[in-house]
Amino acid sequence: MRIRRAMRKKPLRRPVKKPRLKRRRVLEQKRRLSEAGYTEEQLLHMNTKEIRTAVRTEGV
C-alpha cells in the first residue's frame, strides 16, 4: 500500500492553537470565577491550570 498525499500532509491541515485566543479564554474564565465569589486576590495567585479546575468544580 502506498501512503497518499493527503495522509502525508495531515499535520499541516490541523488548526494551530493561537495564544491570543487562549488568553481570552482564561480572561473569560476569571470573570466567571469572580462572579461565582472568588476575590481578585485569589485569582491573581492562581495559575491557568488551577483556574480551569476551579471552573470545572464550580460548574460555572
mmJSON file of the N, C-alpha and C atoms, coordinates in Angstrom:
{"data_MODEL":{"atom_site":{
"group_PDB":["ATOM","ATOM","ATOM","ATOM","ATOM","ATOM","ATOM","ATOM","ATOM","ATOM","ATOM","ATOM","ATOM","ATOM","ATOM","ATOM","ATOM","ATOM","ATOM","ATOM","ATOM","ATOM","ATOM","ATOM","ATOM","ATOM","ATOM","ATOM","ATOM","ATOM","ATOM","ATOM","ATOM","ATOM","ATOM","ATOM","ATOM","ATOM","ATOM","ATOM","ATOM","ATOM","ATOM","ATOM","ATOM","ATOM","ATOM","ATOM","ATOM","ATOM","ATOM","ATOM","ATOM","ATOM","ATOM","ATOM","ATOM","ATOM","ATOM","ATOM","ATOM","ATOM","ATOM","ATOM","ATOM","ATOM","ATOM","ATOM","ATOM","ATOM","ATOM","ATOM","ATOM","ATOM","ATOM","ATOM","ATOM","ATOM","ATOM","ATOM","ATOM","ATOM","ATOM","ATOM","ATOM","ATOM","ATOM","ATOM","ATOM","ATOM","ATOM","ATOM","ATOM","ATOM","ATOM","ATOM","ATOM","ATOM","ATOM","ATOM","ATOM","ATOM","ATOM","ATOM","ATOM","ATOM","ATOM","ATOM","ATOM","ATOM","ATOM","ATOM","ATOM","ATOM","ATOM","ATOM","ATOM","ATOM","ATOM","ATOM","ATOM","ATOM","ATOM","ATOM","ATOM","ATOM","ATOM","ATOM","ATOM","ATOM","ATOM","ATOM","ATOM","ATOM","ATOM","ATOM","ATOM","ATOM","ATOM","ATOM","ATOM","ATOM","ATOM","ATOM","ATOM","ATOM","ATOM","ATOM","ATOM","ATOM","ATOM","ATOM","ATOM","ATOM","ATOM","ATOM","ATOM","ATOM","ATOM","ATOM","ATOM","ATOM","ATOM","ATOM","ATOM","ATOM","ATOM","ATOM","ATOM","ATOM","ATOM","ATOM","ATOM","ATOM","ATOM","ATOM","ATOM","ATOM","ATOM","ATOM"],
"id":[1,2,3,4,5,6,7,8,9,10,11,12,13,14,15,16,17,18,19,20,21,22,23,24,25,26,27,28,29,30,31,32,33,34,35,36,37,38,39,40,41,42,43,44,45,46,47,48,49,50,51,52,53,54,55,56,57,58,59,60,61,62,63,64,65,66,67,68,69,70,71,72,73,74,75,76,77,78,79,80,81,82,83,84,85,86,87,88,89,90,91,92,93,94,95,96,97,98,99,100,101,102,103,104,105,106,107,108,109,110,111,112,113,114,115,116,117,118,119,120,121,122,123,124,125,126,127,128,129,130,131,132,133,134,135,136,137,138,139,140,141,142,143,144,145,146,147,148,149,150,151,152,153,154,155,156,157,158,159,160,161,162,163,164,165,166,167,168,169,170,171,172,173,174,175,176,177,178,179,180],
"type_symbol":["N","C","C","N","C","C","N","C","C","N","C","C","N","C","C","N","C","C","N","C","C","N","C","C","N","C","C","N","C","C","N","C","C","N","C","C","N","C","C","N","C","C","N","C","C","N","C","C","N","C","C","N","C","C","N","C","C","N","C","C","N","C","C","N","C","C","N","C","C","N","C","C","N","C","C","N","C","C","N","C","C","N","C","C","N","C","C","N","C","C","N","C","C","N","C","C","N","C","C","N","C","C","N","C","C","N","C","C","N","C","C","N","C","C","N","C","C","N","C","C","N","C","C","N","C","C","N","C","C","N","C","C","N","C","C","N","C","C","N","C","C","N","C","C","N","C","C","N","C","C","N","C","C","N","C","C","N","C","C","N","C","C","N","C","C","N","C","C","N","C","C","N","C","C","N","C","C","N","C","C"],
"label_atom_id":["N","CA","C","N","CA","C","N","CA","C","N","CA","C","N","CA","C","N","CA","C","N","CA","C","N","CA","C","N","CA","C","N","CA","C","N","CA","C","N","CA","C","N","CA","C","N","CA","C","N","CA","C","N","CA","C","N","CA","C","N","CA","C","N","CA","C","N","CA","C","N","CA","C","N","CA","C","N","CA","C","N","CA","C","N","CA","C","N","CA","C","N","CA","C","N","CA","C","N","CA","C","N","CA","C","N","CA","C","N","CA","C","N","CA","C","N","CA","C","N","CA","C","N","CA","C","N","CA","C","N","CA","C","N","CA","C","N","CA","C","N","CA","C","N","CA","C","N","CA","C","N","CA","C","N","CA","C","N","CA","C","N","CA","C","N","CA","C","N","CA","C","N","CA","C","N","CA","C","N","CA","C","N","CA","C","N","CA","C","N","CA","C","N","CA","C","N","CA","C","N","CA","C","N","CA","C","N","CA","C"],
"label_alt_id":[null,null,null,null,null,null,null,null,null,null,null,null,null,null,null,null,null,null,null,null,null,null,null,null,null,null,null,null,null,null,null,null,null,null,null,null,null,null,null,null,null,null,null,null,null,null,null,null,null,null,null,null,null,null,null,null,null,null,null,null,null,null,null,null,null,null,null,null,null,null,null,null,null,null,null,null,null,null,null,null,null,null,null,null,null,null,null,null,null,null,null,null,null,null,null,null,null,null,null,null,null,null,null,null,null,null,null,null,null,null,null,null,null,null,null,null,null,null,null,null,null,null,null,null,null,null,null,null,null,null,null,null,null,null,null,null,null,null,null,null,null,null,null,null,null,null,null,null,null,null,null,null,null,null,null,null,null,null,null,null,null,null,null,null,null,null,null,null,null,null,null,null,null,null,null,null,null,null,null,null],
"label_comp_id":["MET","MET","MET","ARG","ARG","ARG","ILE","ILE","ILE","ARG","ARG","ARG","ARG","ARG","ARG","ALA","ALA","ALA","MET","MET","MET","ARG","ARG","ARG","LYS","LYS","LYS","LYS","LYS","LYS","PRO","PRO","PRO","LEU","LEU","LEU","ARG","ARG","ARG","ARG","ARG","ARG","PRO","PRO","PRO","VAL","VAL","VAL","LYS","LYS","LYS","LYS","LYS","LYS","PRO","PRO","PRO","ARG","ARG","ARG","LEU","LEU","LEU","LYS","LYS","LYS","ARG","ARG","ARG","ARG","ARG","ARG","ARG","ARG","ARG","VAL","VAL","VAL","LEU","LEU","LEU","GLU","GLU","GLU","GLN","GLN","GLN","LYS","LYS","LYS","ARG","ARG","ARG","ARG","ARG","ARG","LEU","LEU","LEU","SER","SER","SER","GLU","GLU","GLU","ALA","ALA","ALA","GLY","GLY","GLY","TYR","TYR","TYR","THR","THR","THR","GLU","GLU","GLU","GLU","GLU","GLU","GLN","GLN","GLN","LEU","LEU","LEU","LEU","LEU","LEU","HIS","HIS","HIS","MET","MET","MET","ASN","ASN","ASN","THR","THR","THR","LYS","LYS","LYS","GLU","GLU","GLU","ILE","ILE","ILE","ARG","ARG","ARG","THR","THR","THR","ALA","ALA","ALA","VAL","VAL","VAL","ARG","ARG","ARG","THR","THR","THR","GLU","GLU","GLU","GLY","GLY","GLY","VAL","VAL","VAL"],
"label_asym_id":["A","A","A","A","A","A","A","A","A","A","A","A","A","A","A","A","A","A","A","A","A","A","A","A","A","A","A","A","A","A","A","A","A","A","A","A","A","A","A","A","A","A","A","A","A","A","A","A","A","A","A","A","A","A","A","A","A","A","A","A","A","A","A","A","A","A","A","A","A","A","A","A","A","A","A","A","A","A","A","A","A","A","A","A","A","A","A","A","A","A","A","A","A","A","A","A","A","A","A","A","A","A","A","A","A","A","A","A","A","A","A","A","A","A","A","A","A","A","A","A","A","A","A","A","A","A","A","A","A","A","A","A","A","A","A","A","A","A","A","A","A","A","A","A","A","A","A","A","A","A","A","A","A","A","A","A","A","A","A","A","A","A","A","A","A","A","A","A","A","A","A","A","A","A","A","A","A","A","A","A"],
"label_entity_id":["1","1","1","1","1","1","1","1","1","1","1","1","1","1","1","1","1","1","1","1","1","1","1","1","1","1","1","1","1","1","1","1","1","1","1","1","1","1","1","1","1","1","1","1","1","1","1","1","1","1","1","1","1","1","1","1","1","1","1","1","1","1","1","1","1","1","1","1","1","1","1","1","1","1","1","1","1","1","1","1","1","1","1","1","1","1","1","1","1","1","1","1","1","1","1","1","1","1","1","1","1","1","1","1","1","1","1","1","1","1","1","1","1","1","1","1","1","1","1","1","1","1","1","1","1","1","1","1","1","1","1","1","1","1","1","1","1","1","1","1","1","1","1","1","1","1","1","1","1","1","1","1","1","1","1","1","1","1","1","1","1","1","1","1","1","1","1","1","1","1","1","1","1","1","1","1","1","1","1","1"],
"label_seq_id":[1,1,1,2,2,2,3,3,3,4,4,4,5,5,5,6,6,6,7,7,7,8,8,8,9,9,9,10,10,10,11,11,11,12,12,12,13,13,13,14,14,14,15,15,15,16,16,16,17,17,17,18,18,18,19,19,19,20,20,20,21,21,21,22,22,22,23,23,23,24,24,24,25,25,25,26,26,26,27,27,27,28,28,28,29,29,29,30,30,30,31,31,31,32,32,32,33,33,33,34,34,34,35,35,35,36,36,36,37,37,37,38,38,38,39,39,39,40,40,40,41,41,41,42,42,42,43,43,43,44,44,44,45,45,45,46,46,46,47,47,47,48,48,48,49,49,49,50,50,50,51,51,51,52,52,52,53,53,53,54,54,54,55,55,55,56,56,56,57,57,57,58,58,58,59,59,59,60,60,60],
"pdbx_PDB_ins_code":[null,null,null,null,null,null,null,null,null,null,null,null,null,null,null,null,null,null,null,null,null,null,null,null,null,null,null,null,null,null,null,null,null,null,null,null,null,null,null,null,null,null,null,null,null,null,null,null,null,null,null,null,null,null,null,null,null,null,null,null,null,null,null,null,null,null,null,null,null,null,null,null,null,null,null,null,null,null,null,null,null,null,null,null,null,null,null,null,null,null,null,null,null,null,null,null,null,null,null,null,null,null,null,null,null,null,null,null,null,null,null,null,null,null,null,null,null,null,null,null,null,null,null,null,null,null,null,null,null,null,null,null,null,null,null,null,null,null,null,null,null,null,null,null,null,null,null,null,null,null,null,null,null,null,null,null,null,null,null,null,null,null,null,null,null,null,null,null,null,null,null,null,null,null,null,null,null,null,null,null],
"Cartn_x":[0.839,0.0,0.875,0.438,1.206,0.595,1.403,0.931,0.468,-0.775,-1.341,-0.91,-1.012,-0.571,-1.361,-2.638,-3.475,-2.99,-2.53,-2.06,-0.703,0.109,1.418,1.26,0.216,0.045,-0.869,-1.232,-2.219,-1.843,-0.608,-0.302,-0.397,-0.21,-0.275,-1.715,-2.67,-4.062,-4.694,-4.075,-4.659,-4.594,-5.632,-5.59,-4.588,-3.943,-2.944,-3.624,-3.358,-3.921,-3.209,-3.976,-3.406,-3.336,-2.204,-2.047,-3.015,-3.4,-4.328,-5.684,-6.144,-7.42,-7.36,-6.202,-6.045,-6.105,-5.459,-5.514,-6.939,-7.674,-9.062,-9.918,-9.71,-10.469,-10.187,-8.918,-8.551,-9.173,-9.208,-9.818,-11.315,-11.993,-13.415,-13.657,-12.776,-12.912,-12.687,-11.742,-11.519,-12.751,-13.389,-14.608,-15.71,-15.845,-16.861,-16.592,-15.319,-14.975,-15.199,-14.926,-15.15,-16.647,-17.481,-18.923,-19.397,-18.654,-19.034,-18.6,-17.791,-17.439,-15.951,-15.102,-13.66,-13.244,-12.29,-11.799,-10.703,-10.403,-9.342,-7.987,-7.792,-6.531,-6.341,-7.421,-7.335,-7.012,-7.618,-7.396,-5.974,-5.376,-4.006,-3.009,-3.277,-2.336,-2.59,-3.611,-3.927,-3.265,-2.737,-2.228,-3.351,-3.073,-4.139,-4.729,-3.897,-4.403,-5.382,-5.053,-5.936,-7.237,-7.158,-8.351,-9.281,-8.732,-9.551,-10.224,-9.483,-10.098,-11.16,-10.953,-11.954,-13.219,-13.09,-14.27,-15.04,-14.304,-14.955,-15.682,-15.031,-15.64,-16.788,-16.699,-17.766,-18.978,-18.776,-19.879,-20.35,-19.412,-19.755,-19.741],
"Cartn_y":[-1.188,0.0,1.239,2.222,3.451,4.483,5.403,6.483,7.618,7.966,9.001,10.385,11.326,12.704,13.334,13.024,13.608,13.173,11.959,11.469,12.064,12.341,12.951,14.374,15.06,16.467,16.679,15.612,15.708,16.699,16.699,17.669,19.114,19.336,20.689,21.183,20.263,20.663,20.982,20.543,20.773,22.245,22.788,24.194,24.403,25.534,25.851,26.635,26.234,26.973,28.31,29.35,30.689,31.193,31.784,32.228,33.34,34.175,35.258,34.704,33.657,33.054,32.363,31.792,31.147,32.185,33.331,34.4,34.894,34.97,35.417,34.429,33.12,32.106,32.178,32.365,32.446,33.682,34.788,36.008,35.821,35.134,34.859,33.946,32.957,32.05,32.787,33.733,34.532,35.365,35.915,36.697,35.843,34.618,33.714,33.374,33.147,32.808,33.993,35.212,36.377,36.564,36.242,36.3,35.203,34.092,32.979,33.214,34.258,34.558,34.582,34.335,34.414,35.883,36.191,37.565,37.792,39.046,39.39,38.893,38.939,38.469,36.977,36.204,34.764,34.467,35.216,34.967,35.33,36.321,36.702,35.597,34.835,33.802,32.451,32.349,31.084,31.036,29.857,29.697,29.18,29.018,28.675,27.299,26.363,25.019,25.061,25.835,25.965,26.67,27.634,28.347,27.388,26.562,25.612,24.601,24.101,23.137,23.798,25.064,25.765,25.993,26.302,26.49,25.183,24.074,22.781,22.414,22.633,22.231,23.141,24.419,25.356,25.152,24.601,24.426,25.732,26.663,27.998,27.985],
"Cartn_z":[0.0,0.0,0.0,-0.708,-0.728,0.216,0.643,1.503,0.605,0.749,-0.119,0.348,-0.568,-0.305,0.835,0.919,1.966,3.356,3.473,4.77,5.125,4.135,4.415,4.905,4.45,4.778,5.986,6.673,7.74,8.852,9.374,10.424,9.945,8.658,8.133,8.045,7.986,7.861,9.209,10.291,11.61,11.965,12.601,13.003,14.134,14.144,15.156,16.266,17.518,18.642,18.757,18.903,18.944,20.38,20.783,22.173,22.556,21.603,21.924,22.339,21.652,21.993,23.347,23.664,24.969,26.089,25.889,26.896,27.072,25.972,26.038,26.817,26.579,27.305,28.798,29.162,30.577,31.211,30.485,30.999,31.238,30.3,30.479,31.667,31.86,32.993,34.305,34.322,35.525,35.845,34.824,35.046,35.644,35.116,35.644,37.101,37.439,38.823,39.751,39.28,40.128,40.38,39.388,39.594,40.54,40.589,41.457,42.906,43.158,44.535,44.837,43.854,44.07,44.121,44.997,45.079,44.048,43.785,42.831,43.333,44.639,45.234,45.006,45.142,44.912,43.456,42.546,41.123,40.704,41.349,40.999,41.318,42.372,42.797,42.138,41.294,40.624,39.246,38.9,37.54,36.65,35.362,34.415,34.699,35.146,35.446,36.615,37.645,38.794,38.414,37.517,37.067,36.33,35.45,34.704,35.626,36.609,37.535,38.397,38.775,39.576,38.778,37.503,36.653,36.55,36.43,36.325,37.614,38.757,40.025,40.431,40.089,40.43,39.537,38.364,37.432,36.837,36.68,36.162,34.664],
"occupancy":[1.0,1.0,1.0,1.0,1.0,1.0,1.0,1.0,1.0,1.0,1.0,1.0,1.0,1.0,1.0,1.0,1.0,1.0,1.0,1.0,1.0,1.0,1.0,1.0,1.0,1.0,1.0,1.0,1.0,1.0,1.0,1.0,1.0,1.0,1.0,1.0,1.0,1.0,1.0,1.0,1.0,1.0,1.0,1.0,1.0,1.0,1.0,1.0,1.0,1.0,1.0,1.0,1.0,1.0,1.0,1.0,1.0,1.0,1.0,1.0,1.0,1.0,1.0,1.0,1.0,1.0,1.0,1.0,1.0,1.0,1.0,1.0,1.0,1.0,1.0,1.0,1.0,1.0,1.0,1.0,1.0,1.0,1.0,1.0,1.0,1.0,1.0,1.0,1.0,1.0,1.0,1.0,1.0,1.0,1.0,1.0,1.0,1.0,1.0,1.0,1.0,1.0,1.0,1.0,1.0,1.0,1.0,1.0,1.0,1.0,1.0,1.0,1.0,1.0,1.0,1.0,1.0,1.0,1.0,1.0,1.0,1.0,1.0,1.0,1.0,1.0,1.0,1.0,1.0,1.0,1.0,1.0,1.0,1.0,1.0,1.0,1.0,1.0,1.0,1.0,1.0,1.0,1.0,1.0,1.0,1.0,1.0,1.0,1.0,1.0,1.0,1.0,1.0,1.0,1.0,1.0,1.0,1.0,1.0,1.0,1.0,1.0,1.0,1.0,1.0,1.0,1.0,1.0,1.0,1.0,1.0,1.0,1.0,1.0,1.0,1.0,1.0,1.0,1.0,1.0],
"B_iso_or_equiv":[0.0,0.0,0.0,0.0,0.0,0.0,0.0,0.0,0.0,0.0,0.0,0.0,0.0,0.0,0.0,0.0,0.0,0.0,0.0,0.0,0.0,0.0,0.0,0.0,0.0,0.0,0.0,0.0,0.0,0.0,0.0,0.0,0.0,0.0,0.0,0.0,0.0,0.0,0.0,0.0,0.0,0.0,0.0,0.0,0.0,0.0,0.0,0.0,0.0,0.0,0.0,0.0,0.0,0.0,0.0,0.0,0.0,0.0,0.0,0.0,0.0,0.0,0.0,0.0,0.0,0.0,0.0,0.0,0.0,0.0,0.0,0.0,0.0,0.0,0.0,0.0,0.0,0.0,0.0,0.0,0.0,0.0,0.0,0.0,0.0,0.0,0.0,0.0,0.0,0.0,0.0,0.0,0.0,0.0,0.0,0.0,0.0,0.0,0.0,0.0,0.0,0.0,0.0,0.0,0.0,0.0,0.0,0.0,0.0,0.0,0.0,0.0,0.0,0.0,0.0,0.0,0.0,0.0,0.0,0.0,0.0,0.0,0.0,0.0,0.0,0.0,0.0,0.0,0.0,0.0,0.0,0.0,0.0,0.0,0.0,0.0,0.0,0.0,0.0,0.0,0.0,0.0,0.0,0.0,0.0,0.0,0.0,0.0,0.0,0.0,0.0,0.0,0.0,0.0,0.0,0.0,0.0,0.0,0.0,0.0,0.0,0.0,0.0,0.0,0.0,0.0,0.0,0.0,0.0,0.0,0.0,0.0,0.0,0.0,0.0,0.0,0.0,0.0,0.0,0.0],
"pdbx_formal_charge":[null,null,null,null,null,null,null,null,null,null,null,null,null,null,null,null,null,null,null,null,null,null,null,null,null,null,null,null,null,null,null,null,null,null,null,null,null,null,null,null,null,null,null,null,null,null,null,null,null,null,null,null,null,null,null,null,null,null,null,null,null,null,null,null,null,null,null,null,null,null,null,null,null,null,null,null,null,null,null,null,null,null,null,null,null,null,null,null,null,null,null,null,null,null,null,null,null,null,null,null,null,null,null,null,null,null,null,null,null,null,null,null,null,null,null,null,null,null,null,null,null,null,null,null,null,null,null,null,null,null,null,null,null,null,null,null,null,null,null,null,null,null,null,null,null,null,null,null,null,null,null,null,null,null,null,null,null,null,null,null,null,null,null,null,null,null,null,null,null,null,null,null,null,null,null,null,null,null,null,null],
"auth_seq_id":[1,1,1,2,2,2,3,3,3,4,4,4,5,5,5,6,6,6,7,7,7,8,8,8,9,9,9,10,10,10,11,11,11,12,12,12,13,13,13,14,14,14,15,15,15,16,16,16,17,17,17,18,18,18,19,19,19,20,20,20,21,21,21,22,22,22,23,23,23,24,24,24,25,25,25,26,26,26,27,27,27,28,28,28,29,29,29,30,30,30,31,31,31,32,32,32,33,33,33,34,34,34,35,35,35,36,36,36,37,37,37,38,38,38,39,39,39,40,40,40,41,41,41,42,42,42,43,43,43,44,44,44,45,45,45,46,46,46,47,47,47,48,48,48,49,49,49,50,50,50,51,51,51,52,52,52,53,53,53,54,54,54,55,55,55,56,56,56,57,57,57,58,58,58,59,59,59,60,60,60],
"auth_comp_id":["MET","MET","MET","ARG","ARG","ARG","ILE","ILE","ILE","ARG","ARG","ARG","ARG","ARG","ARG","ALA","ALA","ALA","MET","MET","MET","ARG","ARG","ARG","LYS","LYS","LYS","LYS","LYS","LYS","PRO","PRO","PRO","LEU","LEU","LEU","ARG","ARG","ARG","ARG","ARG","ARG","PRO","PRO","PRO","VAL","VAL","VAL","LYS","LYS","LYS","LYS","LYS","LYS","PRO","PRO","PRO","ARG","ARG","ARG","LEU","LEU","LEU","LYS","LYS","LYS","ARG","ARG","ARG","ARG","ARG","ARG","ARG","ARG","ARG","VAL","VAL","VAL","LEU","LEU","LEU","GLU","GLU","GLU","GLN","GLN","GLN","LYS","LYS","LYS","ARG","ARG","ARG","ARG","ARG","ARG","LEU","LEU","LEU","SER","SER","SER","GLU","GLU","GLU","ALA","ALA","ALA","GLY","GLY","GLY","TYR","TYR","TYR","THR","THR","THR","GLU","GLU","GLU","GLU","GLU","GLU","GLN","GLN","GLN","LEU","LEU","LEU","LEU","LEU","LEU","HIS","HIS","HIS","MET","MET","MET","ASN","ASN","ASN","THR","THR","THR","LYS","LYS","LYS","GLU","GLU","GLU","ILE","ILE","ILE","ARG","ARG","ARG","THR","THR","THR","ALA","ALA","ALA","VAL","VAL","VAL","ARG","ARG","ARG","THR","THR","THR","GLU","GLU","GLU","GLY","GLY","GLY","VAL","VAL","VAL"],
"auth_asym_id":["A","A","A","A","A","A","A","A","A","A","A","A","A","A","A","A","A","A","A","A","A","A","A","A","A","A","A","A","A","A","A","A","A","A","A","A","A","A","A","A","A","A","A","A","A","A","A","A","A","A","A","A","A","A","A","A","A","A","A","A","A","A","A","A","A","A","A","A","A","A","A","A","A","A","A","A","A","A","A","A","A","A","A","A","A","A","A","A","A","A","A","A","A","A","A","A","A","A","A","A","A","A","A","A","A","A","A","A","A","A","A","A","A","A","A","A","A","A","A","A","A","A","A","A","A","A","A","A","A","A","A","A","A","A","A","A","A","A","A","A","A","A","A","A","A","A","A","A","A","A","A","A","A","A","A","A","A","A","A","A","A","A","A","A","A","A","A","A","A","A","A","A","A","A","A","A","A","A","A","A"],
"auth_atom_id":["N","CA","C","N","CA","C","N","CA","C","N","CA","C","N","CA","C","N","CA","C","N","CA","C","N","CA","C","N","CA","C","N","CA","C","N","CA","C","N","CA","C","N","CA","C","N","CA","C","N","CA","C","N","CA","C","N","CA","C","N","CA","C","N","CA","C","N","CA","C","N","CA","C","N","CA","C","N","CA","C","N","CA","C","N","CA","C","N","CA","C","N","CA","C","N","CA","C","N","CA","C","N","CA","C","N","CA","C","N","CA","C","N","CA","C","N","CA","C","N","CA","C","N","CA","C","N","CA","C","N","CA","C","N","CA","C","N","CA","C","N","CA","C","N","CA","C","N","CA","C","N","CA","C","N","CA","C","N","CA","C","N","CA","C","N","CA","C","N","CA","C","N","CA","C","N","CA","C","N","CA","C","N","CA","C","N","CA","C","N","CA","C","N","CA","C","N","CA","C","N","CA","C","N","CA","C","N","CA","C"],
"pdbx_PDB_model_num":[1,1,1,1,1,1,1,1,1,1,1,1,1,1,1,1,1,1,1,1,1,1,1,1,1,1,1,1,1,1,1,1,1,1,1,1,1,1,1,1,1,1,1,1,1,1,1,1,1,1,1,1,1,1,1,1,1,1,1,1,1,1,1,1,1,1,1,1,1,1,1,1,1,1,1,1,1,1,1,1,1,1,1,1,1,1,1,1,1,1,1,1,1,1,1,1,1,1,1,1,1,1,1,1,1,1,1,1,1,1,1,1,1,1,1,1,1,1,1,1,1,1,1,1,1,1,1,1,1,1,1,1,1,1,1,1,1,1,1,1,1,1,1,1,1,1,1,1,1,1,1,1,1,1,1,1,1,1,1,1,1,1,1,1,1,1,1,1,1,1,1,1,1,1,1,1,1,1,1,1]
}}}
